[in-house]
Amino acid sequence: MNNRPRDLADRMARRRDRDEKILRETFVLPLVEARLKAREIIKRFPEGGYMTIVENWRQLPDGHIEFTMCHLRLPD
């Protein structure tokens, strides 16, 4: 198994809660694009209905932001 940051980010992007109700998505983007993406997801899954949060947010050495958004899955 690879342990590069990108591999970890890819695995985390596919991670789901055991009951499959919570979806976590991990992104690596430049700062401005990361802020826009987080806002887009929060707007699409408003907290009142879908409990959307920024679970992790960190700046990488190259200046990109790695962050994980967590929200309830949309109803079928």
JOPENOR-V66824 format. One record per residue. N is the residue number from 1. SS is DSSP state (alpha for helix, beta for strand, coil for the rest). PSI is psi in degrees with one decimal (none if undefined). D_LAST is the distance of its C-alpha to the last C-alpha in Angstrom with 2 decimals. Layout:
BEGIN
n ss psi d_last
N SS PSI D_LAST
N SS PSI D_LAST
END
This chain:
BEGIN
n ss psi d_last
1 coil 135.3 34.27
2 coil 148.9 34.81
3 coil 24.0 35.04
4 coil 151.0 35.13
5 alpha -38.5 33.14
6 alpha -39.5 31.12
7 alpha -41.2 30.23
8 alpha -44.3 29.19
9 alpha -41.3 27.04
10 alpha -42.5 25.36
11 alpha -41.2 24.69
12 alpha -32.7 23.38
13 alpha -27.3 21.01
14 coil -1.6 19.33
15 coil 138.2 19.53
16 beta 154.2 16.59
17 coil 152.2 16.91
18 coil -36.9 17.69
19 coil 5.0 14.78
20 coil 12.6 12.38
21 coil -25.3 11.07
22 beta 132.5 13.52
23 beta 131.4 13.90
24 beta 131.6 17.50
25 beta 129.3 18.80
26 beta 137.1 22.58
27 beta 152.6 24.58
28 beta 110.7 28.31
29 beta 160.2 29.55
30 coil 156.1 32.72
31 alpha -53.1 32.91
32 alpha -43.5 32.31
33 alpha -34.6 29.32
34 alpha -44.0 27.88
35 alpha -43.6 28.20
36 alpha -42.1 26.56
37 alpha -44.5 23.57
38 alpha -44.1 23.13
39 alpha -39.5 23.44
40 alpha -44.9 20.93
41 alpha -42.0 18.22
42 alpha -38.5 19.29
43 alpha -38.6 19.18
44 alpha -32.4 15.67
45 coil 74.5 14.38
46 coil 143.3 16.95
47 alpha -40.9 18.22
48 alpha -32.6 17.99
49 alpha -26.6 14.23
50 alpha 9.6 13.29
51 coil 62.9 16.65
52 coil 130.8 17.61
53 beta 156.9 20.98
54 beta 109.0 23.40
55 beta -39.9 24.01
56 beta 148.7 26.98
57 beta 117.1 29.20
58 beta 149.3 32.45
59 beta 130.3 34.90
60 coil 162.2 35.98
61 coil -30.1 39.66
62 coil 2.8 39.10
63 coil -13.5 37.74
64 coil 160.5 34.08
65 beta 129.7 31.47
66 beta 124.2 29.15
67 beta 154.1 26.27
68 beta 127.3 23.02
69 beta 139.8 20.13
70 beta 130.4 17.93
71 beta 158.9 14.76
72 beta 146.2 11.78
73 coil 151.0 8.65
74 coil 146.8 6.35
75 coil 146.3 3.80
76 coil none 0.00
END
